[in-house]
Amino acid sequence: MEQLISRITMNPDICHGKPIIRGLRYPVENMLELMASGMTIEELLEDYPDLEREDFLACLAYAARLSQVKSIYALAS
């Protein structure tokens, strides 16, 4: 799973620092929304030919890892 998650990167100069796939301008959030809407990985590969099956699996692995957070604390603003 760690190898998959390493495909997810963050760069403050790309997509406002949101998690993205392999440094490209594909936010993880958008890909997860598309999969949640019912699109299959095969359909996504047709729509995004520069992405790979492992990129979509990495998005799912990243989401799974986020769901394992035990506590969330508000930060002072």
FIPAVEX-149352 format. One record per atom (N, C-alpha, C, O, CB): residue in three letters; y negated, z negated, x; atom name. Coordinates in Angstrom, 3 decimals. Glycine has a CB too. Layout:
N
resn ala, Y Y, Z Z, X X, name CA
...
END
This chain:
77
resn met, Y 1.195, Z 0.000, X 0.828, name N
resn met, Y 0.000, Z 0.000, X 0.000, name CA
resn met, Y -1.255, Z 0.000, X 0.869, name C
resn met, Y -2.254, Z 0.622, X 0.508, name O
resn met, Y 0.000, Z -1.211, X -0.940, name CB
resn glu, Y -1.217, Z -0.687, X 2.006, name N
resn glu, Y -2.392, Z -0.730, X 2.884, name CA
resn glu, Y -2.770, Z 0.667, X 3.364, name C
resn glu, Y -3.951, Z 0.993, X 3.481, name O
resn glu, Y -2.128, Z -1.646, X 4.090, name CB
resn gln, Y -1.753, Z 1.493, X 3.642, name N
resn gln, Y -2.030, Z 2.849, X 4.101, name CA
resn gln, Y -2.750, Z 3.641, X 3.008, name C
resn gln, Y -3.654, Z 4.421, X 3.305, name O
resn gln, Y -0.723, Z 3.561, X 4.512, name CB
resn leu, Y -2.360, Z 3.447, X 1.764, name N
resn leu, Y -3.046, Z 4.115, X 0.660, name CA
resn leu, Y -4.481, Z 3.608, X 0.538, name C
resn leu, Y -5.414, Z 4.401, X 0.414, name O
resn leu, Y -2.286, Z 3.894, X -0.662, name CB
resn ile, Y -4.654, Z 2.305, X 0.572, name N
resn ile, Y -5.988, Z 1.725, X 0.380, name CA
resn ile, Y -6.941, Z 2.145, X 1.495, name C
resn ile, Y -8.155, Z 2.175, X 1.292, name O
resn ile, Y -5.900, Z 0.194, X 0.318, name CB
resn ser, Y -6.403, Z 2.469, X 2.670, name N
resn ser, Y -7.282, Z 2.905, X 3.768, name CA
resn ser, Y -7.968, Z 4.235, X 3.443, name C
resn ser, Y -8.927, Z 4.611, X 4.117, name O
resn ser, Y -6.478, Z 3.040, X 5.074, name CB
resn arg, Y -7.494, Z 4.943, X 2.428, name N
resn arg, Y -8.150, Z 6.178, X 1.988, name CA
resn arg, Y -9.441, Z 5.877, X 1.234, name C
resn arg, Y -10.275, Z 6.766, X 1.063, name O
resn arg, Y -7.204, Z 7.000, X 1.102, name CB
resn ile, Y -9.615, Z 4.653, X 0.785, name N
resn ile, Y -10.815, Z 4.263, X 0.040, name CA
resn ile, Y -11.836, Z 3.718, X 1.033, name C
resn ile, Y -11.560, Z 2.777, X 1.776, name O
resn ile, Y -10.482, Z 3.197, X -1.069, name CB
resn thr, Y -13.013, Z 4.324, X 1.031, name N
resn thr, Y -14.058, Z 3.932, X 1.973, name CA
resn thr, Y -15.342, Z 3.604, X 1.228, name C
resn thr, Y -15.498, Z 3.916, X 0.047, name O
resn thr, Y -14.308, Z 5.045, X 3.005, name CB
resn met, Y -16.247, Z 2.973, X 1.945, name N
resn met, Y -17.572, Z 2.686, X 1.393, name CA
resn met, Y -18.607, Z 3.019, X 2.460, name C
resn met, Y -18.462, Z 2.651, X 3.626, name O
resn met, Y -17.695, Z 1.186, X 0.931, name CB
resn asn, Y -19.633, Z 3.710, X 2.045, name N
resn asn, Y -20.711, Z 4.105, X 2.939, name CA
resn asn, Y -22.006, Z 3.979, X 2.153, name C
resn asn, Y -22.165, Z 4.625, X 1.118, name O
resn asn, Y -20.507, Z 5.565, X 3.495, name CB
resn pro, Y -22.938, Z 3.151, X 2.633, name N
resn pro, Y -24.176, Z 2.962, X 1.868, name CA
resn pro, Y -24.973, Z 4.249, X 1.649, name C
resn pro, Y -25.822, Z 4.305, X 0.760, name O
resn pro, Y -25.047, Z 1.961, X 2.569, name CB
resn asp, Y -24.707, Z 5.281, X 2.452, name N
resn asp, Y -25.423, Z 6.542, X 2.314, name CA
resn asp, Y -24.744, Z 7.522, X 1.350, name C
resn asp, Y -25.282, Z 8.593, X 1.068, name O
resn asp, Y -25.567, Z 7.186, X 3.664, name CB
resn ile, Y -23.569, Z 7.153, X 0.850, name N
resn ile, Y -22.841, Z 8.034, X -0.082, name CA
resn ile, Y -22.569, Z 7.273, X -1.374, name C
resn ile, Y -21.968, Z 6.198, X -1.356, name O
resn ile, Y -21.499, Z 8.545, X 0.551, name CB
resn cys, Y -23.011, Z 7.834, X -2.487, name N
resn cys, Y -22.780, Z 7.249, X -3.824, name CA
resn cys, Y -23.226, Z 5.785, X -3.892, name C
resn cys, Y -22.565, Z 4.955, X -4.516, name O
resn cys, Y -21.291, Z 7.352, X -4.197, name CB
resn his, Y -24.337, Z 5.484, X -3.255, name N
resn his, Y -24.943, Z 4.148, X -3.301, name CA
resn his, Y -23.997, Z 3.047, X -2.807, name C
resn his, Y -24.102, Z 1.899, X -3.239, name O
resn his, Y -25.385, Z 3.835, X -4.719, name CB
resn gly, Y -23.086, Z 3.393, X -1.914, name N
resn gly, Y -22.180, Z 2.397, X -1.351, name CA
resn gly, Y -20.982, Z 2.056, X -2.205, name C
resn gly, Y -20.223, Z 1.146, X -1.871, name O
resn gly, Y -22.921, Z 1.171, X -1.084, name CB
resn lys, Y -20.796, Z 2.773, X -3.310, name N
resn lys, Y -19.622, Z 2.518, X -4.158, name CA
resn lys, Y -18.360, Z 2.974, X -3.422, name C
resn lys, Y -18.434, Z 3.841, X -2.551, name O
resn lys, Y -19.754, Z 3.254, X -5.536, name CB
resn pro, Y -17.210, Z 2.404, X -3.761, name N
resn pro, Y -15.957, Z 2.862, X -3.157, name CA
resn pro, Y -15.710, Z 4.331, X -3.495, name C
resn pro, Y -15.813, Z 4.745, X -4.650, name O
resn pro, Y -14.771, Z 1.993, X -3.640, name CB
resn ile, Y -15.382, Z 5.110, X -2.464, name N
resn ile, Y -15.161, Z 6.542, X -2.619, name CA
resn ile, Y -13.856, Z 6.931, X -1.930, name C
resn ile, Y -13.280, Z 6.147, X -1.176, name O
resn ile, Y -16.350, Z 7.352, X -2.041, name CB
resn ile, Y -13.408, Z 8.135, X -2.195, name N
resn ile, Y -12.169, Z 8.635, X -1.612, name CA
resn ile, Y -12.466, Z 9.351, X -0.299, name C
resn ile, Y -13.213, Z 10.329, X -0.274, name O
resn ile, Y -11.443, Z 9.580, X -2.595, name CB
resn arg, Y -11.880, Z 8.862, X 0.786, name N
resn arg, Y -11.929, Z 9.465, X 2.118, name CA
resn arg, Y -13.313, Z 9.913, X 2.565, name C
resn arg, Y -13.438, Z 10.946, X 3.222, name O
resn arg, Y -11.019, Z 10.627, X 2.159, name CB
resn gly, Y -14.341, Z 9.169, X 2.228, name N
resn gly, Y -15.685, Z 9.516, X 2.659, name CA
resn gly, Y -16.297, Z 10.680, X 1.909, name C
resn gly, Y -17.404, Z 11.116, X 2.226, name O
resn gly, Y -15.673, Z 9.825, X 4.096, name CB
resn leu, Y -15.585, Z 11.185, X 0.918, name N
resn leu, Y -16.098, Z 12.288, X 0.102, name CA
resn leu, Y -16.908, Z 11.720, X -1.051, name C
resn leu, Y -16.921, Z 10.507, X -1.259, name O
resn leu, Y -14.942, Z 13.180, X -0.429, name CB
resn arg, Y -17.560, Z 12.550, X -1.775, name N
resn arg, Y -18.403, Z 12.088, X -2.885, name CA
resn arg, Y -17.624, Z 12.008, X -4.197, name C
resn arg, Y -18.055, Z 12.517, X -5.231, name O
resn arg, Y -19.605, Z 13.017, X -3.055, name CB
resn tyr, Y -16.480, Z 11.363, X -4.123, name N
resn tyr, Y -15.654, Z 11.134, X -5.309, name CA
resn tyr, Y -15.484, Z 9.636, X -5.494, name C
resn tyr, Y -14.621, Z 9.029, X -4.860, name O
resn tyr, Y -14.265, Z 11.842, X -5.183, name CB
resn pro, Y -16.306, Z 9.023, X -6.365, name N
resn pro, Y -16.180, Z 7.583, X -6.587, name CA
resn pro, Y -14.832, Z 7.212, X -7.206, name C
resn pro, Y -14.341, Z 7.885, X -8.111, name O
resn pro, Y -17.308, Z 7.095, X -7.481, name CB
resn val, Y -14.261, Z 6.151, X -6.709, name N
resn val, Y -13.002, Z 5.627, X -7.236, name CA
resn val, Y -13.159, Z 5.364, X -8.734, name C
resn val, Y -12.265, Z 5.670, X -9.523, name O
resn val, Y -12.580, Z 4.325, X -6.485, name CB
resn glu, Y -14.281, Z 4.803, X -9.108, name N
resn glu, Y -14.557, Z 4.478, X -10.512, name CA
resn glu, Y -14.364, Z 5.696, X -11.417, name C
resn glu, Y -13.744, Z 5.586, X -12.475, name O
resn glu, Y -15.984, Z 3.939, X -10.661, name CB
resn asn, Y -14.887, Z 6.848, X -11.012, name N
resn asn, Y -14.768, Z 8.055, X -11.832, name CA
resn asn, Y -13.315, Z 8.501, X -11.949, name C
resn asn, Y -12.862, Z 8.873, X -13.032, name O
resn asn, Y -15.616, Z 9.186, X -11.242, name CB
resn met, Y -12.593, Z 8.463, X -10.847, name N
resn met, Y -11.199, Z 8.897, X -10.872, name CA
resn met, Y -10.354, Z 7.972, X -11.748, name C
resn met, Y -9.468, Z 8.434, X -12.466, name O
resn met, Y -10.629, Z 8.946, X -9.448, name CB
resn leu, Y -10.627, Z 6.671, X -11.689, name N
resn leu, Y -9.906, Z 5.718, X -12.536, name CA
resn leu, Y -10.210, Z 5.967, X -14.013, name C
resn leu, Y -9.317, Z 5.878, X -14.856, name O
resn leu, Y -10.275, Z 4.273, X -12.155, name CB
resn glu, Y -11.463, Z 6.276, X -14.323, name N
resn glu, Y -11.830, Z 6.566, X -15.711, name CA
resn glu, Y -11.105, Z 7.810, X -16.217, name C
resn glu, Y -10.647, Z 7.846, X -17.359, name O
resn glu, Y -13.351, Z 6.752, X -15.837, name CB
resn leu, Y -11.004, Z 8.818, X -15.371, name N
resn leu, Y -10.299, Z 10.039, X -15.777, name CA
resn leu, Y -8.818, Z 9.763, X -16.019, name C
resn leu, Y -8.243, Z 10.256, X -16.990, name O
resn leu, Y -10.462, Z 11.133, X -14.708, name CB
resn met, Y -8.198, Z 8.974, X -15.136, name N
resn met, Y -6.787, Z 8.641, X -15.333, name CA
resn met, Y -6.606, Z 7.779, X -16.578, name C
resn met, Y -5.631, Z 7.944, X -17.311, name O
resn met, Y -6.227, Z 7.914, X -14.098, name CB
resn ala, Y -7.540, Z 6.861, X -16.820, name N
resn ala, Y -7.466, Z 5.998, X -18.001, name CA
resn ala, Y -7.636, Z 6.805, X -19.290, name C
resn ala, Y -7.124, Z 6.419, X -20.342, name O
resn ala, Y -8.534, Z 4.899, X -17.923, name CB
resn ser, Y -8.352, Z 7.915, X -19.204, name N
resn ser, Y -8.553, Z 8.749, X -20.392, name CA
resn ser, Y -7.310, Z 9.570, X -20.728, name C
resn ser, Y -7.245, Z 10.206, X -21.780, name O
resn ser, Y -9.744, Z 9.679, X -20.186, name CB
resn gly, Y -6.325, Z 9.552, X -19.829, name N
resn gly, Y -5.086, Z 10.249, X -20.107, name CA
resn gly, Y -4.799, Z 11.432, X -19.202, name C
resn gly, Y -3.738, Z 12.046, X -19.318, name O
resn gly, Y -5.096, Z 10.705, X -21.491, name CB
resn met, Y -5.716, Z 11.769, X -18.303, name N
resn met, Y -5.455, Z 12.883, X -17.392, name CA
resn met, Y -4.342, Z 12.500, X -16.422, name C
resn met, Y -4.287, Z 11.370, X -15.938, name O
resn met, Y -6.741, Z 13.279, X -16.618, name CB
resn thr, Y -3.480, Z 13.432, X -16.152, name N
resn thr, Y -2.402, Z 13.191, X -15.195, name CA
resn thr, Y -2.901, Z 13.513, X -13.791, name C
resn thr, Y -3.916, Z 14.186, X -13.614, name O
resn thr, Y -1.143, Z 14.040, X -15.543, name CB
resn ile, Y -2.173, Z 13.023, X -12.807, name N
resn ile, Y -2.530, Z 13.331, X -11.427, name CA
resn ile, Y -2.455, Z 14.837, X -11.199, name C
resn ile, Y -3.277, Z 15.389, X -10.468, name O
resn ile, Y -1.604, Z 12.583, X -10.440, name CB
resn glu, Y -1.499, Z 15.496, X -11.801, name N
resn glu, Y -1.368, Z 16.947, X -11.654, name CA
resn glu, Y -2.611, Z 17.666, X -12.190, name C
resn glu, Y -3.107, Z 18.606, X -11.569, name O
resn glu, Y -0.105, Z 17.448, X -12.387, name CB
resn glu, Y -3.108, Z 17.216, X -13.345, name N
resn glu, Y -4.334, Z 17.812, X -13.908, name CA
resn glu, Y -5.527, Z 17.552, X -12.999, name C
resn glu, Y -6.359, Z 18.435, X -12.793, name O
resn glu, Y -4.615, Z 17.251, X -15.318, name CB
resn leu, Y -5.609, Z 16.354, X -12.461, name N
resn leu, Y -6.716, Z 16.022, X -11.561, name CA
resn leu, Y -6.654, Z 16.853, X -10.285, name C
resn leu, Y -7.689, Z 17.272, X -9.767, name O
resn leu, Y -6.697, Z 14.528, X -11.215, name CB
resn leu, Y -5.456, Z 17.091, X -9.779, name N
resn leu, Y -5.307, Z 17.919, X -8.577, name CA
resn leu, Y -5.788, Z 19.348, X -8.838, name C
resn leu, Y -6.333, Z 19.994, X -7.942, name O
resn leu, Y -3.835, Z 17.932, X -8.111, name CB
resn glu, Y -5.588, Z 19.839, X -10.057, name N
resn glu, Y -6.091, Z 21.171, X -10.410, name CA
resn glu, Y -7.618, Z 21.183, X -10.460, name C
resn glu, Y -8.249, Z 22.142, X -10.015, name O
resn glu, Y -5.515, Z 21.620, X -11.766, name CB
resn asp, Y -8.207, Z 20.121, X -10.999, name N
resn asp, Y -9.666, Z 20.038, X -11.121, name CA
resn asp, Y -10.357, Z 19.699, X -9.802, name C
resn asp, Y -11.512, Z 20.070, X -9.595, name O
resn asp, Y -10.033, Z 19.004, X -12.158, name CB
resn tyr, Y -9.664, Z 19.004, X -8.919, name N
resn tyr, Y -10.230, Z 18.563, X -7.633, name CA
resn tyr, Y -9.294, Z 18.995, X -6.501, name C
resn tyr, Y -8.582, Z 18.166, X -5.935, name O
resn tyr, Y -10.441, Z 17.004, X -7.613, name CB
resn pro, Y -9.295, Z 20.289, X -6.169, name N
resn pro, Y -8.323, Z 20.807, X -5.195, name CA
resn pro, Y -8.488, Z 20.252, X -3.779, name C
resn pro, Y -7.564, Z 20.355, X -2.972, name O
resn pro, Y -8.425, Z 22.296, X -5.143, name CB
resn asp, Y -9.631, Z 19.673, X -3.466, name N
resn asp, Y -9.804, Z 19.102, X -2.127, name CA
resn asp, Y -9.265, Z 17.672, X -2.028, name C
resn asp, Y -9.324, Z 17.061, X -0.961, name O
resn asp, Y -11.276, Z 19.121, X -1.744, name CB
resn leu, Y -8.740, Z 17.138, X -3.136, name N
resn leu, Y -8.108, Z 15.820, X -3.114, name CA
resn leu, Y -6.593, Z 15.975, X -3.103, name C
resn leu, Y -6.059, Z 17.027, X -3.454, name O
resn leu, Y -8.557, Z 14.971, X -4.328, name CB
resn glu, Y -5.912, Z 14.911, X -2.694, name N
resn glu, Y -4.458, Z 14.910, X -2.592, name CA
resn glu, Y -3.877, Z 13.859, X -3.536, name C
resn glu, Y -4.573, Z 12.935, X -3.957, name O
resn glu, Y -4.008, Z 14.644, X -1.133, name CB
resn arg, Y -2.621, Z 14.010, X -3.853, name N
resn arg, Y -1.927, Z 13.060, X -4.728, name CA
resn arg, Y -2.122, Z 11.626, X -4.232, name C
resn arg, Y -2.363, Z 10.718, X -5.028, name O
resn arg, Y -0.422, Z 13.397, X -4.806, name CB
resn glu, Y -2.019, Z 11.427, X -2.926, name N
resn glu, Y -2.164, Z 10.094, X -2.347, name CA
resn glu, Y -3.544, Z 9.506, X -2.594, name C
resn glu, Y -3.691, Z 8.285, X -2.642, name O
resn glu, Y -1.889, Z 10.141, X -0.862, name CB
resn asp, Y -4.567, Z 10.356, X -2.752, name N
resn asp, Y -5.921, Z 9.861, X -3.042, name CA
resn asp, Y -5.965, Z 9.174, X -4.402, name C
resn asp, Y -6.606, Z 8.134, X -4.557, name O
resn asp, Y -6.944, Z 11.017, X -3.001, name CB
resn phe, Y -5.285, Z 9.752, X -5.383, name N
resn phe, Y -5.264, Z 9.154, X -6.720, name CA
resn phe, Y -4.400, Z 7.890, X -6.732, name C
resn phe, Y -4.719, Z 6.915, X -7.412, name O
resn phe, Y -4.739, Z 10.170, X -7.758, name CB
resn leu, Y -3.317, Z 7.919, X -5.980, name N
resn leu, Y -2.502, Z 6.707, X -5.861, name CA
resn leu, Y -3.294, Z 5.606, X -5.153, name C
resn leu, Y -3.139, Z 4.425, X -5.465, name O
resn leu, Y -1.188, Z 7.005, X -5.095, name CB
resn ala, Y -4.132, Z 5.993, X -4.210, name N
resn ala, Y -4.979, Z 5.023, X -3.516, name CA
resn ala, Y -5.973, Z 4.382, X -4.482, name C
resn ala, Y -6.253, Z 3.187, X -4.387, name O
resn ala, Y -5.729, Z 5.697, X -2.354, name CB
resn cys, Y -6.502, Z 5.171, X -5.406, name N
resn cys, Y -7.419, Z 4.614, X -6.420, name CA
resn cys, Y -6.701, Z 3.560, X -7.254, name C
resn cys, Y -7.254, Z 2.495, X -7.531, name O
resn cys, Y -7.975, Z 5.739, X -7.342, name CB
resn leu, Y -5.480, Z 3.856, X -7.648, name N
resn leu, Y -4.705, Z 2.893, X -8.441, name CA
resn leu, Y -4.385, Z 1.648, X -7.621, name C
resn leu, Y -4.461, Z 0.534, X -8.138, name O
resn leu, Y -3.403, Z 3.537, X -8.952, name CB
resn ala, Y -4.032, Z 1.820, X -6.359, name N
resn ala, Y -3.733, Z 0.682, X -5.490, name CA
resn ala, Y -4.978, Z -0.176, X -5.288, name C
resn ala, Y -4.899, Z -1.404, X -5.258, name O
resn ala, Y -3.190, Z 1.165, X -4.129, name CB
resn tyr, Y -6.123, Z 0.480, X -5.151, name N
resn tyr, Y -7.397, Z -0.237, X -4.981, name CA
resn tyr, Y -7.700, Z -1.061, X -6.234, name C
resn tyr, Y -8.094, Z -2.223, X -6.132, name O
resn tyr, Y -8.562, Z 0.761, X -4.692, name CB
resn ala, Y -7.518, Z -0.468, X -7.403, name N
resn ala, Y -7.758, Z -1.181, X -8.664, name CA
resn ala, Y -6.799, Z -2.360, X -8.802, name C
resn ala, Y -7.190, Z -3.436, X -9.255, name O
resn ala, Y -7.603, Z -0.225, X -9.868, name CB
resn ala, Y -5.550, Z -2.155, X -8.412, name N
resn ala, Y -4.571, Z -3.246, X -8.479, name CA
resn ala, Y -4.992, Z -4.391, X -7.566, name C
resn ala, Y -4.888, Z -5.560, X -7.937, name O
resn ala, Y -3.163, Z -2.742, X -8.089, name CB
resn arg, Y -5.460, Z -4.053, X -6.388, name N
resn arg, Y -5.908, Z -5.084, X -5.440, name CA
resn arg, Y -7.100, Z -5.852, X -6.006, name C
resn arg, Y -7.174, Z -7.072, X -5.865, name O
resn arg, Y -6.282, Z -4.448, X -4.081, name CB
resn leu, Y -8.028, Z -5.148, X -6.643, name N
resn leu, Y -9.183, Z -5.818, X -7.241, name CA
resn leu, Y -8.776, Z -6.769, X -8.354, name C
resn leu, Y -9.407, Z -7.809, X -8.543, name O
resn leu, Y -10.162, Z -4.794, X -7.777, name CB
resn ser, Y -7.735, Z -6.424, X -9.087, name N
resn ser, Y -7.300, Z -7.277, X -10.188, name CA
resn ser, Y -6.656, Z -8.569, X -9.696, name C
resn ser, Y -6.449, Z -9.494, X -10.481, name O
resn ser, Y -6.328, Z -6.524, X -11.073, name CB
resn gln, Y -6.342, Z -8.640, X -8.425, name N
resn gln, Y -5.720, Z -9.831, X -7.850, name CA
resn gln, Y -6.744, Z -10.890, X -7.446, name C
resn gln, Y -6.368, Z -11.961, X -6.969, name O
resn gln, Y -4.889, Z -9.445, X -6.648, name CB
resn val, Y -8.022, Z -10.606, X -7.631, name N
resn val, Y -9.070, Z -11.566, X -7.284, name CA
resn val, Y -8.892, Z -12.803, X -8.154, name C
resn val, Y -8.784, Z -12.699, X -9.376, name O
resn val, Y -10.497, Z -10.947, X -7.471, name CB
resn lys, Y -8.863, Z -13.966, X -7.526, name N
resn lys, Y -8.626, Z -15.220, X -8.246, name CA
resn lys, Y -9.886, Z -15.745, X -8.938, name C
resn lys, Y -9.816, Z -16.248, X -10.059, name O
resn lys, Y -8.095, Z -16.272, X -7.289, name CB
resn ser, Y -11.027, Z -15.629, X -8.277, name N
resn ser, Y -12.262, Z -16.170, X -8.827, name CA
resn ser, Y -13.424, Z -15.257, X -8.474, name C
resn ser, Y -13.434, Z -14.612, X -7.425, name O
resn ser, Y -12.516, Z -17.598, X -8.306, name CB
resn ile, Y -14.378, Z -15.216, X -9.348, name N
resn ile, Y -15.607, Z -14.463, X -9.094, name CA
resn ile, Y -16.767, Z -15.437, X -9.234, name C
resn ile, Y -16.880, Z -16.158, X -10.225, name O
resn ile, Y -15.760, Z -13.237, X -10.081, name CB
resn tyr, Y -17.624, Z -15.444, X -8.225, name N
resn tyr, Y -18.763, Z -16.354, X -8.235, name CA
resn tyr, Y -20.051, Z -15.540, X -8.283, name C
resn tyr, Y -20.161, Z -14.495, X -7.642, name O
resn tyr, Y -18.743, Z -17.287, X -6.992, name CB
resn ala, Y -21.013, Z -16.024, X -9.040, name N
resn ala, Y -22.312, Z -15.368, X -9.088, name CA
resn ala, Y -23.049, Z -15.662, X -7.792, name C
resn ala, Y -23.033, Z -16.785, X -7.289, name O
resn ala, Y -23.139, Z -15.838, X -10.320, name CB
resn leu, Y -23.700, Z -14.622, X -7.256, name N
resn leu, Y -24.493, Z -14.785, X -6.059, name CA
resn leu, Y -25.943, Z -15.045, X -6.459, name C
resn leu, Y -26.414, Z -14.525, X -7.470, name O
resn leu, Y -24.380, Z -13.542, X -5.144, name CB
resn ala, Y -26.632, Z -15.833, X -5.682, name N
resn ala, Y -28.038, Z -16.084, X -5.954, name CA
resn ala, Y -28.806, Z -14.778, X -5.784, name C
resn ala, Y -28.565, Z -14.025, X -4.841, name O
resn ala, Y -28.604, Z -17.195, X -5.017, name CB
resn ser, Y -29.723, Z -14.518, X -6.696, name N
resn ser, Y -30.489, Z -13.265, X -6.585, name CA
resn ser, Y -31.861, Z -13.495, X -6.061, name C
resn ser, Y -32.631, Z -12.546, X -5.909, name O
resn ser, Y -30.580, Z -12.575, X -7.910, name CB
END
